[in-house]
Amino acid sequence: MKILLIDDHAILRAGLRRILMEDLGAQVGEAADADQAMVQLRNEKWDVLLLDISMPGRSGLDLLPEIRAAYPASRVIVLSSFDDQQFAVRALRDGAVAFLTKERAARELLDAIQTVMSGRRFITADLAERLASLIAADAPKVPHETLSHREFEVFRMIGAAHSPASIAAQLQISPKTVSTYRARILEKMGMSSNAELMQYAIRHALVS
């Protein structure tokens, strides 16, 4: 089994590498950002990708659709520091076969890998409940669920107090485009300032 770790935290990668090699006998590769991940994917075939959401430059959620389109045979398990199920819903919608928070036990990650290698998705009980609620006709939508993928990404960065210049640099877009996204986000969420967006993001545990 060949597993690619895509995460910008070297200590986390080292810990996961040891677990995967010792418990699964896997061949493990590493990438610290989206660019390194795409190089690894072009050079080798990987059975499973462990993809972090929050990385410098392009986020995991931004990278996921591209990976699924170009490398459909690779099974993508998304890892996140955030427990808001909106991240999980977006990841599964874009082609991930499992979503786990980094606080989950190593045993659950190993179970997830073995499950997706058998051709199935790995859905935790709490996520299954959330998905069932979303399917229900009367399921209420919270404001941030109305945002597009890129709007959601910009919203999270605003919520984490990043400046427009910082957001533009990380997402590789112009400051003017950041301002356009900000205006759309404020309109869709019925807010009028960055302060409101920041308070909302903190209240809903969408930023660390």
C-alpha atoms as one frame of an Amber mdcrd trajectory, in Angstrom:
protein
   0.000   0.000   0.000   1.302   3.444  -0.932   0.133   6.405   1.139   0.939
  10.075   0.519   0.811  12.461   3.498  -0.081  16.011   2.436   0.327  18.243
   5.481   2.476  21.264   6.295   3.300  20.090   9.841   6.504  18.046   9.774
   5.983  16.628  13.275   2.510  15.354  12.380   3.829  13.788   9.172   6.604
  12.056  11.097   4.149  10.620  13.610   1.730   9.424  10.942   4.557   7.959
   8.868   5.698   5.814  11.815   2.164   4.581  12.519   1.415   3.773   8.883
   4.687   1.947   8.340   4.520  -0.044  11.589   0.809  -0.932  11.568   0.099
  -1.240   7.839   3.528  -1.876   6.368   2.796   0.984   3.986   5.179   2.831
   1.713   4.759   6.457   2.779   5.521   9.668   0.896   5.275  13.244   2.120
   4.303  16.657   0.751   4.214  19.911   2.721   1.953  21.860   0.356  -0.169
  21.613  -2.790   2.740  22.089  -5.197   4.770  19.284  -3.611   1.675  17.065
  -3.599   1.110  17.506  -7.326   4.765  16.672  -8.035   4.436  13.475  -6.008
   1.210  12.563  -7.792   2.740  13.117 -11.213   5.792  11.004 -10.364   4.143
   8.021  -8.647   0.828   6.245  -8.174  -0.611   6.474  -4.669  -3.348   4.300
  -3.205  -4.395   6.672  -0.419  -3.858  10.386   0.140  -4.130  11.870   3.636
  -4.955  15.485   2.817  -4.857  18.317   5.355  -7.383  21.136   4.935  -5.240
  24.018   6.193  -1.950  24.489   4.349   0.024  27.509   3.148  -0.943  28.485
  -0.370  -3.753  26.330  -1.719  -5.820  24.602   0.944  -6.759  20.950   0.896
 -10.347  21.806  -0.004  -9.093  23.831  -2.957  -6.776  21.027  -4.088  -9.240
  18.163  -3.662 -11.320  18.609  -6.862  -8.147  18.825  -8.956  -6.783  15.616
  -7.433 -10.045  13.756  -7.967 -10.234  14.879 -11.593  -6.626  14.026 -12.468
  -6.051  10.993 -10.234  -9.434   9.292  -9.680  -7.854   5.995  -8.584  -6.301
   7.614  -5.501  -8.584   7.516  -2.459  -8.552  10.791  -0.531  -9.033  10.949
   3.229  -9.333  14.541   4.422  -7.853  15.461   7.801  -8.879  18.613   9.626
  -8.113  20.480  12.829 -11.712  21.721  12.798 -14.695  19.642  13.878 -17.395
  21.667  12.081 -19.216  19.174   9.884 -19.469  21.736   7.071 -15.845  20.928
   6.274 -16.771  17.251   6.067 -19.780  17.868   3.846 -17.740  19.962   1.425
 -14.925  17.407   1.351 -17.247  14.451   0.696 -19.131  16.409  -1.956 -15.855
  17.077  -3.758 -14.808  13.437  -3.805 -13.162  12.542  -0.491 -13.919   9.011
   0.749 -13.484   9.871   4.428 -13.195  12.872   6.728 -11.468  12.751  10.114
 -10.439  15.368  12.628  -6.821  15.214  13.745  -7.978  14.578  17.313  -9.308
  11.152  16.314  -7.384   8.145  17.591  -4.809   6.525  15.353  -6.887   3.327
  15.420  -9.769   5.121  13.704  -7.453   6.423  10.983  -6.154   2.906  10.363
  -9.732   1.623  10.210 -10.588   4.380   7.737  -7.664   3.487   5.485  -8.574
  -0.203   5.472 -12.224   0.648   4.783 -11.505   2.907   1.798  -9.013   0.405
   0.406 -11.898  -2.083   0.257 -13.784   0.325  -2.002 -16.112   1.844   0.587
 -16.418   5.234   2.220 -15.613   5.666   5.896 -18.291   7.709   7.658 -18.209
   8.291  11.411 -21.469   8.110  13.378 -21.599  11.841  14.121 -20.934  12.707
  10.483 -23.608  10.267   9.325 -26.094  12.057  11.578 -25.107  15.420  10.121
 -25.449  14.152   6.555 -28.882  12.750   7.375 -29.931  16.157   8.692 -28.742
  17.876   5.527 -30.710  15.459   3.370 -33.911  16.160   5.309 -36.149  18.652
   3.528 -36.561  20.802   6.620 -32.848  20.970   7.469 -31.975  24.610   8.249
 -28.913  26.140   6.608 -26.509  28.181   8.666 -25.155  31.272   6.875 -21.695
  29.920   6.023 -23.252  26.933   4.230 -24.489  29.314   1.536 -20.932  30.239
   0.521 -19.145  28.786  -2.488 -15.953  26.845  -1.878 -13.625  29.787  -2.570
 -15.870  32.210  -0.647 -15.757  29.831   2.303 -11.966  29.746   2.104 -11.691
  33.546   2.022 -14.248  33.818   4.826 -12.146  31.543   7.051  -9.056  33.626
   6.388 -10.904  36.839   7.234 -12.188  35.095  10.345  -8.601  34.280  11.296
  -7.686  37.991  10.965  -5.586  37.670   7.809  -5.113  40.931   5.897  -6.342
  41.249   2.284  -2.708  41.227   1.121  -2.015  38.026   3.064  -5.137  36.330
   1.703  -4.247  37.356  -1.839  -0.709  36.001  -1.483  -1.788  32.680   0.039
  -4.538  32.037  -2.507  -2.509  33.464  -5.380  -5.221  35.927  -6.391  -5.248
  39.742  -6.576  -6.214  41.978  -3.603  -9.061  43.304  -5.781 -10.420  39.771
  -6.145 -10.185  39.333  -2.367 -12.296  42.489  -1.960 -14.858  41.104  -4.405
 -15.095  37.854  -2.454 -15.394  39.785   0.814 -18.327  41.794  -0.548 -20.107
  38.613  -1.660 -19.488  36.961   1.696 -20.868  39.923   3.659 -23.950  40.023
   1.429 -24.671  36.295   1.623 -24.177  36.172   5.393 -26.100  39.362   6.092
 -23.177  41.079   7.804 -21.469  44.423   7.386 -17.942  44.145   8.786 -14.914
  41.915   9.216 -15.479  42.040  12.970 -18.844  40.326  12.547 -17.281  37.690
  10.303 -14.523  37.070  12.851 -16.985  36.715  15.728 -19.095  34.307  13.684
 -16.064  32.206  12.667 -14.916  31.918  16.289 -18.431  31.143  17.550 -18.818
  28.300  15.047 -15.266  26.973  15.593 -14.325  27.584  11.944 -10.909  29.016
  12.829  -8.283  27.863  15.315
